[in-house]
Amino acid sequence: LDLLKSNPELQEVVITLIANVLHKVETANEIVDKNGIPAIVNCLDSNNPRSVGASISAINTLTTVGEDVAEKSIPIFVETRAFHKLLKHTRATRDIKLKAAKALSNLMGIESAQPYLKEAGAIEAVLEIAKNERDEEIKLKALKALFHMTMFNDVMRSSVLEAGLNDLTILLTSPNQSLPTKKEVAKSMVNMALGGDTNKFSEQKTIPGLINVLAKSGDEEAEELTCMALENLAIHQGLNDEIAKHGGVEASIEFLKRAKVKDNTKTKERSAKLISRLAINSKN
């Protein structure tokens, strides 16, 4: 750590070494306790891509090596503006961008970090990757990050809903997007449908998009995820009517028939819940 702080010429070697030894909880704790995080974060400003990459890897490991290490690290990341610096690298070369997307995905899965990541602009940054990135691996990491942002509370679900429903709907409905991409989008929508201004789902093409995936994807996981999202939306009378208007009742019945043919108990239960929810909340 002393070398990293005092000798710029050795920065790449030292930060790479640190990144490689952080996988042990004891070492990670020692780095945090000896105030090593500011020196690690400082490497994000380096002009050397290898130093930047090693710094991002180190931050990612501190986030994932253990819950206690992660929780101790978050306030220091905030103090050193690590999140703001990390977001700058979402527009870098492929290797750096992938590492940044992985780190953001893991950080966004920590509830205590989410308000600070939101403030830094992380939701918009990963949405930009999800929309425009052609590299499937990076795109899926960005979508996983958004899913993580919807896991814990309505405040963050609402934030993703406000910032990203339109873009996520485009990804869900586009014939040019892969099935894994659509499944990651559907995972976020399952949670987004639990909180926030859910009426926004009727303002986009989201509901017909979900129904289309349920009816035509041919993938059991994708069908189950879209079924769960529709079930959560169907709690609301207005959205229940929207689902019915776009053929959701028929799609859910066909989904149940397919589940019976395959004798998939889990899927049968899921489709039956959606049909029940639609029937209970129906005006008819």
Salt bridges, closest charged atoms under 4 A:
GLU12 OE2 - ARG50 NE 2.81
GLU30 OE2 - LYS34 NZ 2.95
ASP33 OD1 - LYS72 NZ 2.98
ASP45 OD2 - LYS85 NZ 2.92
ASP95 OD2 - LYS99 NZ 3.86
GLU119 OE1 - HIS84 NE2 3.58
GLU128 OE1 - LYS131 NZ 3.59
GLU133 OE1 - LYS97 NZ 2.77
ASP135 OD2 - ARG94 NE 2.62
GLU137 OE1 - ARG94 NH2 2.88
ASP154 OD1 - ARG157 NH1 2.72
GLU162 OE1 - LYS200 NZ 3.99
ASP167 OD2 - LYS131 NZ 3.69
GLU184 OE2 - LYS144 NZ 3.49
GLU184 OE2 - LYS187 NZ 3.30
ASP219 OD1 - LYS183 NZ 3.42
GLU220 OE2 - LYS262 NZ 3.42
GLU221 OE1 - LYS183 NZ 3.17
GLU223 OE2 - ARG258 NH2 3.22
GLU224 OE2 - LYS266 NZ 3.72
GLU231 OE1 - ARG270 NH1 2.78
ASP241 OD2 - LYS283 NZ 3.68
GLU242 OE2 - LYS245 NZ 3.18
GLU242 OE1 - HIS246 NE2 3.45
GLU254 OE2 - LYS257 NZ 3.35
ASP263 OD1 - LYS268 NZ 3.23
